[in-house]
Every structure is written in structure tokens, then in C-alpha cells.
Amino acid sequence: MAVWLAWESFGDKNGTDTFAEMAARIEAIRRRTGSALLARPQDCEVGCIMISQPVFFPRDDWVADHADWRPRTQSGKTIDVSSGDGRRVLAECLERAARLRPEAEPLAAELRRYGAPQVVQPRLGQGTFRIAVTSAYGACAVSGEHSLPALEAAHVRPYADGGAHAPPNGLLLRADIHRLYDAGYVTVTPDYRFRVSHDLADDFHNGREYERFAGRAIAVPHALTDQPDPELLDWHVMEVFRG
């Protein structure tokens, strides 16, 4: 993702106190590796590994490094956790995680039962939610706008009202459409069609920009697991939309 989007989504969780410090660190790496091709480091893209449910061990519970671990690895490295030292690292991490965070025990039990690690759908944080929704859509679901600074990840059902930070509860919308969606002046029906409330014209004597999208099918992600949940869309129509 773009460096600015990583900072806007995660802030100091990127490992620096300011965006300028983050950009400077990336630029130093780019120059050292000979990849400094862009004039402005904030315009380059970086690979991101987003950790949504970390468990931090006290120093006394730290797990010994894998035998082949190199601390300055930057290009990525994979470790087989089904055998050898990788299996030892995974087992120790699961044991400690289950002790410190009881809800991690079911996953540990499944791994012990079936042997091979299982991929599960994680509970996402706000920043990871934004990246996941942005990646799934790539453009505004309603207008087709591609300019990322103008796009926002909207919750169908607000997190404060019980909605999850998860792609099925998300829509990528242009910022103005997002605000109208949250206020109930527009909605998306369970069959993925865009609707505009009559209250928009009544309250503000305008709305032609949005009426041109009324009745159209929105664009949805190709992956079924990323598409908005029709039941959540129906909740928005019934509870938020000014129909």
C-alpha cells in the first residue's frame, strides 16, 4: 500500500512517532538497497503485514528464536511450522497465548487435534478494516472513483452499534457518499442497488449528483467473503435510511 495510507490507517503503530520519521526510515532503506527511484518517499508503496490480534508475552515468557532466524531480514522469510524448530516455536507460542488469553485455547486445541495449522478469519481492528475494504474494492462501490485519498471504508452497521470491523460489514465509498450513508440520506439495498432518500432534496434542495446513481447496482468485490452481507444492508435500510 502507499506509505501515506499505511500511516493514515495505523499511525504510530507503524513503529515511529511521526509520518516524517516513518518516511525517512523508508527512504534510508530504499537508498541502501538501491531502489530510491521516486522523488518523494511518501509516494512509494510498501509491503505490509497487518497483525490484528497480537498477544504480547512478558519477558520471562519470550520464545527462543528459530534456529535459522536472521534479525535483519527485510525481503521476507517463511518457516515450516509443521516440523523441526518451526513446530517448536509454534507450540510454545500457542501454549503461552492460551495461558495469557484464554480465548486462544480453542485454536491451540484444534491445532493439536488436526496437526496442521488452520487459517481462520481474524477479528480486525479499525486500521486493518480500512485496508481490507480498500484492497477488496479498489474504487468507490457507487461512483467508481479510484482516487484513494477521496475514499473511505464505511461500516454498514456502525462498530459502536454492534457492527464488526470486517469486510462483509464494509463498503468502500467516496467521502461525501460515506457521510450521506452514515446520515441515512442514501443506502444500498440487500440486492446491491443504490438508493437516495427524498429527504436529501427536501432538506438541502439539491442532490442531483447522487440521484444519477439511484437504482444502479453497486460494484462488489469478486471474493464472496468480501462482499457486503445482505442482512447487514437490510439493517441499514430499515434502521438508518430515511426512506
Contacts in CASP RR format, 6 or more apart in sequence:
PFRMAT RR
TARGET T0000
AUTHOR 0000-0000-0000
METHOD contacts of the structure
MODEL  1
MAVWLAWESFGDKNGTDTFAEMAARIEAIRRRTGSALLARPQDCEVGCIM
ISQPVFFPRDDWVADHADWRPRTQSGKTIDVSSGDGRRVLAECLERAARL
RPEAEPLAAELRRYGAPQVVQPRLGQGTFRIAVTSAYGACAVSGEHSLPA
LEAAHVRPYADGGAHAPPNGLLLRADIHRLYDAGYVTVTPDYRFRVSHDL
ADDFHNGREYERFAGRAIAVPHALTDQPDPELLDWHVMEVFRG
1 45 0 8 1.000
1 46 0 8 1.000
1 47 0 8 1.000
1 48 0 8 1.000
1 131 0 8 1.000
1 134 0 8 1.000
1 135 0 8 1.000
2 42 0 8 1.000
2 43 0 8 1.000
2 44 0 8 1.000
2 45 0 8 1.000
2 46 0 8 1.000
2 148 0 8 1.000
3 22 0 8 1.000
3 23 0 8 1.000
3 26 0 8 1.000
3 41 0 8 1.000
3 42 0 8 1.000
3 43 0 8 1.000
3 44 0 8 1.000
3 45 0 8 1.000
3 46 0 8 1.000
4 19 0 8 1.000
4 42 0 8 1.000
4 149 0 8 1.000
5 131 0 8 1.000
5 134 0 8 1.000
5 148 0 8 1.000
6 14 0 8 1.000
6 22 0 8 1.000
6 46 0 8 1.000
6 48 0 8 1.000
7 14 0 8 1.000
7 19 0 8 1.000
7 22 0 8 1.000
9 127 0 8 1.000
9 128 0 8 1.000
9 130 0 8 1.000
9 131 0 8 1.000
10 127 0 8 1.000
11 19 0 8 1.000
12 18 0 8 1.000
14 22 0 8 1.000
15 22 0 8 1.000
16 22 0 8 1.000
16 25 0 8 1.000
19 42 0 8 1.000
23 41 0 8 1.000
23 42 0 8 1.000
24 41 0 8 1.000
26 41 0 8 1.000
26 44 0 8 1.000
26 46 0 8 1.000
27 36 0 8 1.000
27 41 0 8 1.000
29 74 0 8 1.000
30 36 0 8 1.000
30 37 0 8 1.000
30 41 0 8 1.000
30 44 0 8 1.000
33 74 0 8 1.000
38 44 0 8 1.000
48 131 0 8 1.000
50 127 0 8 1.000
50 128 0 8 1.000
50 131 0 8 1.000
52 122 0 8 1.000
52 123 0 8 1.000
52 124 0 8 1.000
52 125 0 8 1.000
52 128 0 8 1.000
53 122 0 8 1.000
53 123 0 8 1.000
55 96 0 8 1.000
55 97 0 8 1.000
55 100 0 8 1.000
55 101 0 8 1.000
55 104 0 8 1.000
57 63 0 8 1.000
57 96 0 8 1.000
57 100 0 8 1.000
61 96 0 8 1.000
61 100 0 8 1.000
63 89 0 8 1.000
63 92 0 8 1.000
63 93 0 8 1.000
63 96 0 8 1.000
64 89 0 8 1.000
64 92 0 8 1.000
66 79 0 8 1.000
66 85 0 8 1.000
66 86 0 8 1.000
66 89 0 8 1.000
67 85 0 8 1.000
68 79 0 8 1.000
68 85 0 8 1.000
70 77 0 8 1.000
79 85 0 8 1.000
79 86 0 8 1.000
79 89 0 8 1.000
80 86 0 8 1.000
80 87 0 8 1.000
81 87 0 8 1.000
81 89 0 8 1.000
81 90 0 8 1.000
81 117 0 8 1.000
82 115 0 8 1.000
82 116 0 8 1.000
82 117 0 8 1.000
90 111 0 8 1.000
90 117 0 8 1.000
94 104 0 8 1.000
94 107 0 8 1.000
94 108 0 8 1.000
94 111 0 8 1.000
95 108 0 8 1.000
97 104 0 8 1.000
97 108 0 8 1.000
98 104 0 8 1.000
98 105 0 8 1.000
98 108 0 8 1.000
107 118 0 8 1.000
107 120 0 8 1.000
110 118 0 8 1.000
111 117 0 8 1.000
111 118 0 8 1.000
121 166 0 8 1.000
121 225 0 8 1.000
123 164 0 8 1.000
123 165 0 8 1.000
123 166 0 8 1.000
124 132 0 8 1.000
124 164 0 8 1.000
124 165 0 8 1.000
124 166 0 8 1.000
125 165 0 8 1.000
126 159 0 8 1.000
126 165 0 8 1.000
127 165 0 8 1.000
128 165 0 8 1.000
129 153 0 8 1.000
129 165 0 8 1.000
129 166 0 8 1.000
129 167 0 8 1.000
129 170 0 8 1.000
130 152 0 8 1.000
130 153 0 8 1.000
132 153 0 8 1.000
132 166 0 8 1.000
132 167 0 8 1.000
132 226 0 8 1.000
133 153 0 8 1.000
133 167 0 8 1.000
133 170 0 8 1.000
133 171 0 8 1.000
133 172 0 8 1.000
133 226 0 8 1.000
134 148 0 8 1.000
134 151 0 8 1.000
134 153 0 8 1.000
134 172 0 8 1.000
136 167 0 8 1.000
136 172 0 8 1.000
136 221 0 8 1.000
136 223 0 8 1.000
136 226 0 8 1.000
137 171 0 8 1.000
137 172 0 8 1.000
137 219 0 8 1.000
137 220 0 8 1.000
137 221 0 8 1.000
138 146 0 8 1.000
138 151 0 8 1.000
138 172 0 8 1.000
139 145 0 8 1.000
139 146 0 8 1.000
139 151 0 8 1.000
139 172 0 8 1.000
139 219 0 8 1.000
140 146 0 8 1.000
140 150 0 8 1.000
140 151 0 8 1.000
140 172 0 8 1.000
140 173 0 8 1.000
140 174 0 8 1.000
140 177 0 8 1.000
141 171 0 8 1.000
141 172 0 8 1.000
141 173 0 8 1.000
141 188 0 8 1.000
141 218 0 8 1.000
141 219 0 8 1.000
141 220 0 8 1.000
142 173 0 8 1.000
142 174 0 8 1.000
142 177 0 8 1.000
142 186 0 8 1.000
142 188 0 8 1.000
142 194 0 8 1.000
142 213 0 8 1.000
142 216 0 8 1.000
142 218 0 8 1.000
143 174 0 8 1.000
143 177 0 8 1.000
143 213 0 8 1.000
144 219 0 8 1.000
145 151 0 8 1.000
145 174 0 8 1.000
150 174 0 8 1.000
150 175 0 8 1.000
151 172 0 8 1.000
151 173 0 8 1.000
151 174 0 8 1.000
151 175 0 8 1.000
152 172 0 8 1.000
152 173 0 8 1.000
152 174 0 8 1.000
152 175 0 8 1.000
152 178 0 8 1.000
153 170 0 8 1.000
153 171 0 8 1.000
153 172 0 8 1.000
154 170 0 8 1.000
154 171 0 8 1.000
154 172 0 8 1.000
154 173 0 8 1.000
154 178 0 8 1.000
154 181 0 8 1.000
154 182 0 8 1.000
155 163 0 8 1.000
155 165 0 8 1.000
155 169 0 8 1.000
155 170 0 8 1.000
156 163 0 8 1.000
156 169 0 8 1.000
156 170 0 8 1.000
156 171 0 8 1.000
156 188 0 8 1.000
156 228 0 8 1.000
156 229 0 8 1.000
156 232 0 8 1.000
156 233 0 8 1.000
156 235 0 8 1.000
156 236 0 8 1.000
157 163 0 8 1.000
157 169 0 8 1.000
157 232 0 8 1.000
157 235 0 8 1.000
157 236 0 8 1.000
158 182 0 8 1.000
159 165 0 8 1.000
163 169 0 8 1.000
163 232 0 8 1.000
167 221 0 8 1.000
167 225 0 8 1.000
167 226 0 8 1.000
167 227 0 8 1.000
168 225 0 8 1.000
168 226 0 8 1.000
168 227 0 8 1.000
168 228 0 8 1.000
168 229 0 8 1.000
168 232 0 8 1.000
169 228 0 8 1.000
169 229 0 8 1.000
169 232 0 8 1.000
170 228 0 8 1.000
171 181 0 8 1.000
171 188 0 8 1.000
171 218 0 8 1.000
171 228 0 8 1.000
173 181 0 8 1.000
177 186 0 8 1.000
177 210 0 8 1.000
180 186 0 8 1.000
180 200 0 8 1.000
180 210 0 8 1.000
181 187 0 8 1.000
181 188 0 8 1.000
181 236 0 8 1.000
182 240 0 8 1.000
184 197 0 8 1.000
184 236 0 8 1.000
184 240 0 8 1.000
184 241 0 8 1.000
184 242 0 8 1.000
185 196 0 8 1.000
185 197 0 8 1.000
185 199 0 8 1.000
185 200 0 8 1.000
185 203 0 8 1.000
185 210 0 8 1.000
185 242 0 8 1.000
186 194 0 8 1.000
186 195 0 8 1.000
186 196 0 8 1.000
186 197 0 8 1.000
186 200 0 8 1.000
186 210 0 8 1.000
186 241 0 8 1.000
187 194 0 8 1.000
187 195 0 8 1.000
187 197 0 8 1.000
187 233 0 8 1.000
187 236 0 8 1.000
187 237 0 8 1.000
187 240 0 8 1.000
187 241 0 8 1.000
188 194 0 8 1.000
188 195 0 8 1.000
188 218 0 8 1.000
188 228 0 8 1.000
188 233 0 8 1.000
188 236 0 8 1.000
189 195 0 8 1.000
189 233 0 8 1.000
189 234 0 8 1.000
189 237 0 8 1.000
190 230 0 8 1.000
190 231 0 8 1.000
190 233 0 8 1.000
190 234 0 8 1.000
190 237 0 8 1.000
191 217 0 8 1.000
191 230 0 8 1.000
192 217 0 8 1.000
192 218 0 8 1.000
192 220 0 8 1.000
192 228 0 8 1.000
192 233 0 8 1.000
193 215 0 8 1.000
193 216 0 8 1.000
193 217 0 8 1.000
193 218 0 8 1.000
194 213 0 8 1.000
194 214 0 8 1.000
194 215 0 8 1.000
194 216 0 8 1.000
194 217 0 8 1.000
194 218 0 8 1.000
195 214 0 8 1.000
195 215 0 8 1.000
195 237 0 8 1.000
195 241 0 8 1.000
195 243 0 8 1.000
196 207 0 8 1.000
196 210 0 8 1.000
196 211 0 8 1.000
196 213 0 8 1.000
196 214 0 8 1.000
197 241 0 8 1.000
197 242 0 8 1.000
197 243 0 8 1.000
198 242 0 8 1.000
198 243 0 8 1.000
199 242 0 8 1.000
199 243 0 8 1.000
200 206 0 8 1.000
200 207 0 8 1.000
200 210 0 8 1.000
201 207 0 8 1.000
201 211 0 8 1.000
220 227 0 8 1.000
220 228 0 8 1.000
221 227 0 8 1.000
END
